[in-house]
Amino acid sequence: MSDNILSSENVAPVLGSAIKAGLIAGAVFMALEMVLVWLAMGMNPFAPPHMIAAIVMGPEVLPGPGVEPGSDPVVIVVGMLVHFILSVALAFVFRLIAGALKLNGTMLLAAGVVFGLLIYAIHFYGMTAVFPWFAMARNWISILAHAVFGLALAYALMPQTSVTIVEKRV
């Protein structure tokens, strides 16, 4: 069997590490995004979860006239759930790519940043055909948050990479 194909024996560790890394990177992203939107732009910090919730709930939950961000806890919960599901799915993709390329150390971290920036480009330029409200968030905060997401994702995956390298040397 090819090394690039996941067998039933190695799916669980890959999935487990992707879930852990996705949740960590997703939390770092959301915290950074909410704090920077509030501090640097003077906006309600719950605006980003509203934008994400609108993916599944529709544009009527977007902040604007009659919709105060954070006033409906269901919208925030849905936004967070969608965000973390996407974070874990993206972590799984990145974990497969990094594993196939056998990236570790600095190369893994650099690839994580590039991956985060690629996600930004896809979300804020490609997906705006379906979700046009993401175009209004094309700014340095979103770029930075996505780059940091990728970096945190790669960093969270490093322990698995480091253990593998140490085991092979011994």
DATAGI-V385246 format. One line per field, one symbol per residue. psi: psi as a letter, one per 20 degrees, with the letter a starting at -180 (. if undefined). A space follows every 10 residues. Layout:
psi->???
This chain:
psi->qqhipprhhj gghggghhgg hggghhgggg ggggghgggh ijrpijgghg hghighirii jqqapioppi iohggggggg ggghghgggh hgggggghgh ilqrchhggg hggggghggg gggiggiihh mhihhijnrh ghgghhghgg ghggghihhg gggggghhh.
